[in-house]
């Protein structure tokens, strides 16, 4: 049944939220990989990158929208998965670390492969859930977001995402908006460097408005670094230098996975410069949208990214999807698109024609795209 306003009747029972709990299956898979060793250590990347893409092929698209005015009280089972993930991820990372270091059947290459898989969990799921939580008002949810980010040594992502990315997306001031023709291997080191310093600068500006210096307990970077040092120390306590190396290795792959997704989400999409450092408001067509059902279950509707930027505080079950008349569409879900992004030649072949169609559809009046391609337009005021 569909109400006259076009929204589905929202179902708050657990069975309707259950598909979004599929990420929990990755935790026993991680333990199976550790216990069996051998090529089984690659099971986690295979499941997240390939299995959900195969399921997408059978499950198809979900183009239905829930009522965005649904109250939080009806979202309990949807919110719960994001709230329990931090302790589950903590136990998974450090529990498997303690087990794997003592396991005689796991050689060096198996430890390397196993903790690539752990990084896939902490990046694909953990950072994604932290992204959902950091946008919410309750302090407990934001605290869980900080814990998840600290487990990947990427805590500054909260400051960068909230204070820079959402404000300046699609402009030269946003490091995370991938430029047209910018390959991922150019994007990745650039975004690592620029995102960190843009987050520092944004927090400095926030503190200056309160007449406070950078080295104050009010600065969230103090919390970021305290949490990160705690997790690094725990890794050393559990496994010595090997434990530290494995922790750093999973953190690298978590960050790599996050920035692959960031690369896909906004590639080539820019906001129109209106002159004098002014830019149009963010609209749904400034993010790539994907309605693929199974990968949206795994990623708690992250692929409805057009609506997330339009309404950043909207909880994931209520994010709206758009058709191709309102937002540009990816040909596949994120699991496949991130793999395509690993080949710059293939990526340009798939995505550049789509960017050009997007430009002709939304900005036919713009004839010179070079300043947009190279990020040479004035910085936003």
Secondary structure as UniProt FT lines:
FT   TURN            4..5
FT   HELIX           14..17
FT   HELIX           18..24
FT   HELIX           25..36
FT   HELIX           38..42
FT   HELIX           43..46
FT   HELIX           47..51
FT   HELIX           52..59
FT   TURN            68..69
FT   HELIX           72..74
FT   HELIX           76..102
FT   TURN            104..105
FT   HELIX           108..120
FT   HELIX           121..127
FT   HELIX           128..134
FT   HELIX           139..150
FT   TURN            151..153
FT   TURN            155..156
FT   HELIX           157..160
FT   HELIX           161..165
FT   HELIX           166..168
FT   TURN            169..170
FT   TURN            172..173
FT   TURN            175..176
FT   TURN            180..181
FT   HELIX           184..209
FT   TURN            210..211
FT   TURN            217..218
FT   HELIX           220..266
FT   TURN            267..268
FT   STRAND          273..275
FT   TURN            276..277
FT   STRAND          278..279
FT   HELIX           284..286
FT   HELIX           293..298
FT   TURN            299..303
FT   HELIX           305..310
FT   TURN            312..313
FT   HELIX           316..318
FT   TURN            324..326
FT   HELIX           334..341
FT   HELIX           344..362
FT   TURN            364..365
FT   HELIX           370..374
//
